[in-house]
Amino acid sequence: MTDQEHFRKLERLYLDAPTNLYYNPSIEISEGAASIVIPFRQEFLHAAHAVHGSVYFKALDDAAFFAANSLVEDVFVLTASFSLDFLRPVSKGRIRAEGRVEHASKRRFIARADLFDDQDRLIAVGQGAFMRSSIRLSPEVGYP
């Protein structure tokens, strides 16, 4: 299998996840990197009329996770820890997370993701540790 085939399979796996029916994201994966775009929905707003932090977390974790999993072709990676810093609120427009692997070893990956609003302003940053799991990438889990 080529790297490009692996990246496209991961993209399909991500887009077919039931949770993404709600978020309606798009994704692009390359070696050690992933970009996630989530279009704005009114339902994302909290009582103060800004996008809830859970949407920030999803975009950042997904981008960092798939950046890490782009380097692993046999199993899923799992998020072992993730931290994020909120920099500014957003209340309209799409958000875009850009993830990239900063460190990779045989079992552990450190990946960072930056989150931007639709004016390309940085609105949050996140970093996570990801570990290889025992869950095989196979058609049974949506990896065609």
C-alpha positions, -999 to 999 in steps of 0.1 A, spaced: 0 0 0 12 35 -8 12 64 17 -15 81 -4 -37 50 -1 -33 49 37 -41 87 39 -73 83 18 -84 52 39 -79 72 71 -99 101 56 -128 78 47 -127 62 81 -129 96 97 -157 109 76 -178 78 81 -177 80 119 -212 85 132 -202 115 153 -192 133 121 -228 133 108 -234 161 133 -201 181 128 -200 176 90 -162 181 88 -138 178 59 -103 163 63 -70 162 44 -42 139 56 -5 139 45 26 125 61 27 136 97 0 162 91 -38 166 90 -62 194 83 -98 194 96 -124 220 87 -157 222 106 -184 245 92 -203 267 117 -236 255 131 -258 276 153 -261 246 177 -223 250 185 -230 282 205 -231 283 243 -251 307 263 -226 336 257 -231 331 219 -196 318 212 -186 283 199 -184 258 228 -150 246 237 -160 210 230 -160 219 193 -125 234 196 -113 202 214 -128 179 187 -111 198 158 -78 200 176 -77 164 188 -89 151 155 -62 170 136 -34 159 159 -47 123 161 -48 118 123 -14 135 119 -1 108 143 -21 80 127 -8 90 93 26 75 104 10 42 115 -4 18 89 -13 -13 110 -32 -1 141 -51 29 155 -33 53 177 -51 64 208 -51 98 225 -32 93 258 -34 130 269 -44 163 253 -42 198 265 -54 230 248 -53 267 253 -82 289 242 -70 322 227 -101 339 214 -138 331 210 -155 326 177 -192 330 170 -195 325 132 -178 310 102 -159 277 99 -130 266 120 -98 249 107 -74 228 127 -39 221 113 -22 192 130 14 180 128 36 154 145 64 170 164 79 138 178 76 102 168 91 70 183 81 34 179 51 36 203 46 72 212 38 104 192 35 140 202 14 161 179 4 197 180 -26 214 164 -35 250 158 -71 262 153 -80 291 131 -112 310 124 -124 319 89 -102 350 89 -71 329 96 -67 342 131 -53 317 156 -81 309 181 -67 279 201 -37 256 202 -35 220 215 -9 193 220 -14 156 226 4 124 233 -7 94 212 1 58 216 -1 28 193 -31 6 202 -39 -31 196 -69 -21 174 -61 -33 139 -68 -9 110 -92 -32 90 -124 -31 71 -142 -41 103 -135 -7 118 -141 13 87 -106 12 72 -115 -1 37 
